[in-house]
Amino acid sequence: MNPLPPSPADAAAFGSAPVTDTHRAMQALKAVVLAMPMAQTLGLEFVRAEPGAVEISIPVKDAFCHRPGELQATAVFAAADFAAVAAAGSVLPPGWVNATVDATLKLVAPARGTSLRARGRVVHAARLLTVCAADVFAVDASGTETLCATLLATARNIDMSRG
């Protein structure tokens, strides 16, 4: 599924010019996410990050499995949440951050494999709230992906300059 880029109207809703240095903005986004203790605990890695779309990967670790090689829903939710809300954060103006305020995860298959790959995307960005989504795939040793979950979330956008 191709991510939906934010429309010009959605970008204009923030009241600022688009980020001109996309690479720097995506590096900053990655640094913020990877500094989070939970991201470190999960072993989260970015596969790609661009405005409106983020793809992350986490290894399947025994500590997060409810039976050998099968991740518990908590780790699946975390991967989906990180991907979706990071995608939402990727379209924010400089000086803004976001946080999850609502999320629904639907598990559609067991999360079995060597890693999880979550692809987050922006559904609709606005000044206060951004609706975002993620699909989570279990990846086996041969690289074959199986959809195991989908998430729909809402992120609250926060202007840090307003104290």
Residue pairs with C-beta under 8 A, 6 or more apart in sequence:
1 119
1 121
1 135
3 52
3 53
3 87
3 119
3 121
3 122
4 52
4 121
4 122
4 123
5 51
5 52
5 53
5 122
6 51
6 52
6 91
6 122
6 125
10 91
10 122
10 124
10 125
10 126
11 18
11 91
11 125
13 125
13 126
13 127
14 92
14 93
14 96
14 125
14 127
15 93
15 127
16 93
16 94
18 51
19 25
19 51
19 93
19 94
22 50
22 51
25 51
25 90
25 94
26 49
26 50
26 51
26 90
29 49
29 54
29 86
29 89
29 90
30 46
30 49
32 89
32 97
33 39
33 44
33 46
33 82
33 86
33 89
34 40
34 44
34 46
38 78
39 82
42 58
42 64
42 75
42 78
42 79
42 82
43 58
43 59
43 61
44 56
44 57
44 58
44 79
44 82
45 56
45 57
45 58
46 54
46 55
46 56
46 57
47 55
47 56
47 57
47 117
48 54
48 55
49 55
49 86
49 90
50 90
51 90
51 91
52 87
52 90
52 91
52 121
52 122
52 125
53 87
53 90
53 119
53 120
53 121
53 122
54 83
54 86
54 87
54 90
54 119
54 120
54 121
55 83
55 117
55 118
55 119
55 120
56 79
56 82
56 83
56 86
56 117
56 118
56 120
57 115
57 116
57 117
57 118
57 139
58 75
58 78
58 79
58 115
58 116
58 118
59 114
59 115
60 69
60 71
60 111
60 112
60 113
60 114
60 115
60 116
62 68
64 71
64 72
64 74
64 75
65 71
65 72
66 72
69 112
69 113
70 110
70 111
70 112
71 111
71 112
71 116
71 138
73 105
73 107
73 111
75 111
75 116
76 105
76 107
76 111
76 116
76 136
76 148
76 149
77 103
77 105
77 149
77 151
79 116
79 118
79 134
79 136
80 103
80 105
80 118
80 120
80 134
80 135
80 136
80 149
80 150
80 151
80 153
81 100
81 103
81 134
81 151
81 153
82 118
82 120
83 118
83 119
83 120
83 134
83 136
84 103
84 118
84 120
84 121
84 132
84 133
84 134
84 151
84 152
84 153
84 155
85 98
85 99
85 100
85 120
85 132
85 153
85 155
86 120
87 120
87 121
87 122
87 132
87 134
88 98
88 120
88 122
88 125
88 130
88 132
88 153
88 155
88 157
89 97
89 98
89 155
90 122
91 122
91 125
91 130
92 98
92 130
92 157
95 159
95 160
95 161
96 157
96 158
96 159
96 160
97 157
97 158
97 160
98 130
98 155
98 156
98 157
98 158
99 155
99 156
99 158
100 153
100 154
100 155
100 156
101 129
101 154
101 155
101 156
102 153
102 154
103 151
103 152
103 153
103 154
104 151
104 152
104 153
105 149
105 150
105 151
106 149
106 150
106 151
107 148
107 149
108 147
108 148
108 149
108 150
109 138
109 146
109 147
109 148
109 149
110 138
110 148
111 136
111 138
111 148
111 149
112 138
112 140
112 146
113 138
113 139
113 140
113 141
113 146
114 139
114 140
114 141
115 138
115 139
116 136
116 137
116 138
116 139
116 148
117 136
117 137
117 139
117 145
118 134
118 135
118 136
118 137
119 134
119 135
119 137
120 132
120 133
120 134
121 132
121 133
121 134
122 130
122 131
122 132
123 131
123 132
123 133
123 152
124 130
124 131
125 131
126 157
127 157
128 156
128 157
129 154
129 155
129 156
129 157
130 154
130 155
130 157
131 152
131 153
131 154
132 152
132 153
132 154
132 155
133 150
133 151
133 152
133 153
134 150
134 151
134 153
135 147
135 149
135 150
135 151
136 147
136 148
136 149
136 150
136 151
137 145
137 146
137 147
137 148
138 145
138 146
138 148
139 145
140 146
